[in-house]
């Protein structure tokens, strides 16, 4: 069984980005495939860090602005 940890802590995000950037393109694809979970009619997708920041910046909520500050 694989363990997936979801966090919003800045320190962990920094470590995760460093780990991701250290992977080869093939290893990145393998990792994405592991994160794609399909069970029957349910599919779970994960957004990457850069896209998360873009989405948070595009949102009109003050909470998203705070999140961007904390993540960067």
Beta strands, then each sheet from edge to edge (+ up, - down):
strand 1: 37-39
strand 2: 42-44
sheet 1: 1+ 2-
end
